[in-house]
Structures are given as structure tokens and as C-alpha cells.
Amino acid sequence: MTKVSIIIPLHNGEQYIKKCIDSVLNQTYKNIEVLLVDDGSTDKGALVCDTYVRSYDNIHLYRTPRLGPSNARNVGIQNCIGNLIYFLDIDDSIEPWTIEVLVKEYERHDVDWVIGDFYRVTDGIKQASGNELTHPEDTLLDEDDILCYIRKYFKIPYKYILFNHCWNRLYKVDIIKDNNVLFNPELWNLEDVDFNFKYLNYVRKAFFKNSQTYNYTIRKTSQSFVIGDNLYDVTKYLHTFNSIRKYICRVF
């Protein structure tokens, strides 16, 4: 039976942790492990995680200094023992059937990547992701389909968003570990895009599941809204563009 490693980085997420972890524990698919990576929290978040670790054999907690979300996810990757990796952010949650639905599509279609759809949640109100505008139904994507989508993504990146996030996807552990596909620790924004284009170099087929299996909570204090005052940070995004360039040079 396929084992799924769910990697959850956290930094000062005390108020969200219980809802997030409980949504994982309520999964209908049971062959999972949970890797919580505390990225230098200064609140009681890690203490909340400790209570889960003591109660569940399949939940593990790793502590690091404050090094950012990329490093935290890499710690999870390095310590996971599953066949597939699923990333989940601490202030989000998943539906009870999420992992089961995505694993079924992975096994049914023999793909390298399964991408689930999601809800945008603002002040408790759910809205569609926008993916339904480009993929109104379940879609199997071969390499040509992926390249066609990427061409559209470069023209309108805010509309063609399949590669903008790392959460709510199943990644093959063998691809990641055999090819040393890791998050760039220097990136605190756009790290998802950077990672995905590295991973895409090894994707033969992908599957988009037209089902909202993830609740993406939008907060004004979210890291995704913050670029920072240090303009040097902006130059780090060149790493992401370089990963995209390498992928383009390989396939075009």
C-alpha cells in the first residue's frame, strides 16, 4: 500500500495547528506519516505539536532554528519514509477524503505528479481557485500538455496557477531523492515555483484532480503578502527564474 508522507512546516502557528493536524488525522486514507518541522517558533506551537507526537506513533516533530519555509520542507524531505510526499501549510486544512482521492488518481494513471484543486478561504468564506477556468474537469497531462500550459503560464501567470504552489500535490519521493530536488533555502517567497520547475524536469505525466481537496487560508499577515524591506531579497528570486530558464532550455 502506498505510503504518504505529509510534511507540515510551522512557525508561530499556535492558533492554527490543531485544526490543521486534526484534518490530517481525520483522513480516510490511513497509510500516512506526518512530519512537523518547527522553524524556530517563539510561541507555544511546538508544545501543541508535542502533545500529538506523544499520542500518535506516525507523527514526528523536528526542530530547527528560524531558517525559513524552504529549509523546513527540506528537513521533512530528508526524514520522510513514504513513497509520496504531500505538503501542507500549518494555517490551512484538508478534507477528510483528500489523500485517498489523490492517491487513487496516482495509482490509476501511473503519473509522476497529482495536483488537486483548492478553495481560497478569506474570513471563513470559500471561493473557487480559478483552476476551473483552465481545467473544468479531471485532466491527464502528458509532456506536450504540460508545455502548452507553461506557455500560457508565462503570458498570464496569475491565471495559470498550477505551478505556483507546492501544497495539495503528490510528489514521488524517488524522483525527489534520486535527483536531489530540494527547496532553495535562500528563498522565502517563490520557493514553490522554483521547486516545481526543478521537479518538472522529471515529470512524464501529471494529473489534475478537479476537486477542492484543500482549504487555502488567505491572511493579510501571510508570508506570501510580504516581500520585505531589504531589496537584496528581491535578487534572490533570480534563483527561481534560473530554475525556470533551465527547464525551458531543456524542453524547447
NORRATA-V703079 format. One line per field, one symbol per residue. phi: phi as a letter, one per 20 degrees, with the letter a starting at -180 (. if undefined). A space follows every 50 residues. Layout:
# NORRATA-V703079
phi: ???
This chain:
# NORRATA-V703079
phi: .fedeedcfbbldgfdgffffffffeffedeccddeceemfdeegffffg ffffecfedcccdcffcoffffffffgfdfceecdcecefedbcfgegff fffgffffdldebddeebdedclneecffofffdcfbgcedeffffffff gffffcffeedgdecdfmcddffgffffdlecfeffedcmfffgfffffg fdeebcceeebfdbdeeecfefffedeoeeffgfffffffffffffffff de
